[in-house]
Amino acid sequence: MHPTLVQRPVHHEGWVYEEKVDGWRMLATKWGHREVKLVSRNGRDHTARFPGIVEALRSLKGNLILDGEVAVYDRQLISRFEWLRHQAPPELATPPLFMAFDAPYARNKDLRRQTLLARRNVLEDVLDGQDVVLPVRRLADNGLDAWAEVLAHGWEGLVAKDPASLHVAGRTRRWLKVKQANYREGERGWEAKPRDSR
């Protein structure tokens, strides 16, 4: 499930707003007690690269699939995509973390036909007490206030989500993303910069 990039921060009544993490999009799967995998969007297996995340996933109960991003954070708790490429980043506050934003399968159940709100509740329950596999940060209930949080903290962006959305394959307009890198604040408000293809 992939959000659609939009050109301006938005507010939709009743939607939820989350930090957009600057990391590697991954599916984390756990079957049985030992079988854990981290697989990127292009199907590449990164399991061996992140042993700390793998061990944390093994500690979770039941079979599950989590959708999220592998990320590292600096001392200001800003995610830094470029540092994932380096064995010894110049500054680091966290080890690699798995920041989960959806749970298509958890508690040994297929949750794709349940609402995002229901899936998020399960996700938070499954990850309660964890410190390596975590739910992404929720922002203010108003989309424009959420965008102000992004700007104030220097985060990459936000993702606006319809809480009634089901988990579907491919791109959807029921999830919308806005990136700081795509915009500059001009005299007439937000103006688009060239799109980031990543």
Protein Blocks (a to p, Z undefined) as FASTA:
>chain_A
ZZdddfbdcddehiacdddddddddddddehjllccdddfkopafklmmmmlmmmmmmpg
cjdddddddddddfkopacfklmmpmbdfbdfbdcddddfbdfbgghiafklpcfklmmm
mmmmmmgoiakbccdddddfblklmmmmmmmnopabdcdddfkbccdehjdfkbccddfk
lpccdfkopadddddfZZ
